[in-house]
């Protein structure tokens, strides 16, 4: 039987600097997703002649923009950490999400960790 726990010691914990690097890399990834969607909607309009998606995207109010941004953030963090136990920043810095006892979190623990 495979044991999915690791021993938590001070040398395996991510430092504040490492956490900041993770944050910056993840922030760049989120902005990349948002700008990619904007370009995708524009090019869909160019190819089809229907600019409804691009007009909708460019016409978002501040509240709608926050809703879209936080939805993308939720999808990015929750799904990445829930299924791979890592985000892009964690892949680059070779860190991963574990609970205090060294076990992998389940879906509800990932949600609580990020959003509650």
Helices and strands as residue ranges (DSSP letters): G 10-12, H 16-48, H 52-58, H 62-74, I 75-79, H 80-83, H 88-93, H 107-115
